[in-house]
């Protein structure tokens, strides 16, 4: 490990790379296993470490950085609001929330939005609202509401949410868990239909399972699910926290099948990579069940978050970023598919979001990410030999070619080593 110094902006004292890592490992809980790189600055699709090395950021904060690092338009909006008002709490009105709520409602085609902070809070909010809708509107017996979920899901880290995960890393030693959830195989419409009964208030799903490795549902699944939810009188709840807001080449991943869910769950990119901003969007029949005092958040809907979120929605309203993701995604898909049989077993791509399965006889996903880091590419592994790529939507054709070339080199070296 190198020990080249960087300057601590708080003290002016030079700090070696090894010390940054040592301080984090000593004083921050070990709930992550980072690659051994210490990032200090970023611009667009690129970041620099404390030694000045540049890396193409192909994780983009799990899609929170769809518009890249330090987007001038978002920074300007944030800086302007910082000088005016940052927090009031929802005990009072502020002049940023209304325009943001209107813009997001119009983007989603829904009547109302309920703003929160983290993605997990948005999922929790969707769960609470769906249950209250079930009791107040559908007439489910008190305390009996259930929600159908999909196996392989990732919706967040709260105790309620991990309770319906099937990932032991997420669940072990965190129980007991909240009841009221019924899990079915992802993409299995028949299993969803069989799981719905008189207690069901909603079906919670990801249009694309991101943490699972960018897992795409079978063609037609979203359309069939929409029809099923309408027929059976349950809410279709789409977790578009990672897949939404331009990532897949459309505003929402559900758009690929021309499907509109009853509830959108949004986050990550909504905060422009600056603040945690999330929300759910639904029609008045659903969100109208929320009354004063029944749900809230100190920071949800704060003026700074609303200003940034509003600017994100304005940027998406032009369709420019969605189209960019679509076009560059086609280039990414072509490059990655050319590597199938050359170290890759399978490739899944939707817009600028890709999951690749490495031949497990060659390398683990972690080993691939470590090797890519040495070539100036930052990515994230998941589930053994799977690697995810999600470069910012502001990346270039050259950036995509660099990513594909670097991955090809890593695989070629592994194949040569394997004989």
Secondary structure in CASP SS format (residue, H / E / C, confidence):
PFRMAT SS
TARGET T0000
AUTHOR 0000-0000-0000
METHOD secondary structure of the structure
MODEL  1
X C 1.00
X C 1.00
X C 1.00
X C 1.00
X E 1.00
X E 1.00
X E 1.00
X C 1.00
X C 1.00
X C 1.00
X C 1.00
X C 1.00
X C 1.00
X E 1.00
X E 1.00
X E 1.00
X H 1.00
X H 1.00
X H 1.00
X H 1.00
X H 1.00
X H 1.00
X H 1.00
X H 1.00
X H 1.00
X H 1.00
X H 1.00
X C 1.00
X C 1.00
X C 1.00
X C 1.00
X C 1.00
X C 1.00
X C 1.00
X C 1.00
X C 1.00
X C 1.00
X C 1.00
X E 1.00
X E 1.00
X E 1.00
X E 1.00
X E 1.00
X E 1.00
X C 1.00
X E 1.00
X E 1.00
X E 1.00
X E 1.00
X C 1.00
X C 1.00
X C 1.00
X C 1.00
X E 1.00
X E 1.00
X E 1.00
X E 1.00
X C 1.00
X C 1.00
X H 1.00
X H 1.00
X H 1.00
X H 1.00
X C 1.00
X C 1.00
X C 1.00
X C 1.00
X C 1.00
X E 1.00
X C 1.00
X C 1.00
X H 1.00
X H 1.00
X H 1.00
X H 1.00
X H 1.00
X H 1.00
X H 1.00
X H 1.00
X H 1.00
X H 1.00
X H 1.00
X C 1.00
X C 1.00
X C 1.00
X C 1.00
X C 1.00
X C 1.00
X C 1.00
X C 1.00
X C 1.00
X C 1.00
X C 1.00
X C 1.00
X C 1.00
X C 1.00
X H 1.00
X H 1.00
X H 1.00
X H 1.00
X H 1.00
X H 1.00
X H 1.00
X H 1.00
X H 1.00
X H 1.00
X H 1.00
X H 1.00
X C 1.00
X C 1.00
X C 1.00
X E 1.00
X E 1.00
X E 1.00
X E 1.00
X E 1.00
X C 1.00
X C 1.00
X H 1.00
X H 1.00
X H 1.00
X H 1.00
X H 1.00
X H 1.00
X H 1.00
X H 1.00
X H 1.00
X H 1.00
X H 1.00
X H 1.00
X H 1.00
X H 1.00
X H 1.00
X H 1.00
X H 1.00
X H 1.00
X H 1.00
X H 1.00
X C 1.00
X C 1.00
X C 1.00
X C 1.00
X C 1.00
X C 1.00
X C 1.00
X E 1.00
X E 1.00
X E 1.00
X E 1.00
X E 1.00
X C 1.00
X C 1.00
X C 1.00
X C 1.00
X C 1.00
X C 1.00
X C 1.00
X C 1.00
X H 1.00
X H 1.00
X H 1.00
X H 1.00
X C 1.00
X C 1.00
X C 1.00
X C 1.00
X C 1.00
X H 1.00
X H 1.00
X H 1.00
X H 1.00
X C 1.00
X C 1.00
X C 1.00
X C 1.00
X C 1.00
X C 1.00
X C 1.00
X C 1.00
X C 1.00
X E 1.00
X E 1.00
X E 1.00
X E 1.00
X C 1.00
X C 1.00
X C 1.00
X C 1.00
X H 1.00
X H 1.00
X H 1.00
X H 1.00
X H 1.00
X H 1.00
X H 1.00
X C 1.00
X C 1.00
X C 1.00
X C 1.00
X E 1.00
X E 1.00
X E 1.00
X E 1.00
X E 1.00
X E 1.00
X C 1.00
X C 1.00
X E 1.00
X E 1.00
X C 1.00
X C 1.00
X C 1.00
X C 1.00
X C 1.00
X E 1.00
X E 1.00
X C 1.00
X C 1.00
X C 1.00
X C 1.00
X H 1.00
X H 1.00
X H 1.00
X H 1.00
X H 1.00
X H 1.00
X H 1.00
X H 1.00
X H 1.00
X H 1.00
X H 1.00
X H 1.00
X C 1.00
X C 1.00
X E 1.00
X E 1.00
X E 1.00
X E 1.00
X E 1.00
X C 1.00
X C 1.00
X C 1.00
X C 1.00
X C 1.00
X C 1.00
X C 1.00
X C 1.00
X C 1.00
X C 1.00
X C 1.00
X C 1.00
X C 1.00
X H 1.00
X H 1.00
X H 1.00
X H 1.00
X H 1.00
X C 1.00
X C 1.00
X C 1.00
X C 1.00
X C 1.00
X E 1.00
X E 1.00
X E 1.00
X E 1.00
X C 1.00
X H 1.00
X H 1.00
X H 1.00
X H 1.00
X C 1.00
X C 1.00
X C 1.00
X C 1.00
X C 1.00
X C 1.00
X E 1.00
X E 1.00
X E 1.00
X E 1.00
X E 1.00
X C 1.00
X H 1.00
X H 1.00
X H 1.00
X H 1.00
X C 1.00
X C 1.00
X C 1.00
X C 1.00
X C 1.00
X C 1.00
X C 1.00
X C 1.00
X C 1.00
X C 1.00
X C 1.00
X C 1.00
X C 1.00
X C 1.00
X C 1.00
X H 1.00
X H 1.00
X H 1.00
X H 1.00
X H 1.00
X H 1.00
X H 1.00
X H 1.00
X H 1.00
X H 1.00
X H 1.00
X H 1.00
X H 1.00
X H 1.00
X H 1.00
X C 1.00
X C 1.00
X H 1.00
X H 1.00
X H 1.00
X H 1.00
X H 1.00
X H 1.00
X H 1.00
X H 1.00
X H 1.00
X H 1.00
X H 1.00
X H 1.00
X H 1.00
X H 1.00
X H 1.00
X H 1.00
X H 1.00
X H 1.00
X C 1.00
X C 1.00
X E 1.00
X C 1.00
X C 1.00
X C 1.00
X E 1.00
X E 1.00
X E 1.00
X E 1.00
X E 1.00
X E 1.00
X C 1.00
X C 1.00
X C 1.00
X C 1.00
X E 1.00
X E 1.00
X E 1.00
X E 1.00
X E 1.00
X C 1.00
X C 1.00
X C 1.00
X C 1.00
X C 1.00
X C 1.00
X H 1.00
X H 1.00
X H 1.00
X H 1.00
X H 1.00
X H 1.00
X H 1.00
X H 1.00
X H 1.00
X C 1.00
X C 1.00
X C 1.00
X E 1.00
X E 1.00
X C 1.00
X E 1.00
X E 1.00
X E 1.00
X C 1.00
X C 1.00
X C 1.00
X E 1.00
X E 1.00
X E 1.00
X E 1.00
X C 1.00
X C 1.00
X C 1.00
X C 1.00
X C 1.00
X C 1.00
X C 1.00
X H 1.00
X H 1.00
X H 1.00
X H 1.00
X H 1.00
X H 1.00
X H 1.00
X H 1.00
X H 1.00
X H 1.00
X H 1.00
X H 1.00
X H 1.00
X H 1.00
X H 1.00
X H 1.00
X H 1.00
X H 1.00
X H 1.00
X H 1.00
X H 1.00
X H 1.00
X C 1.00
END
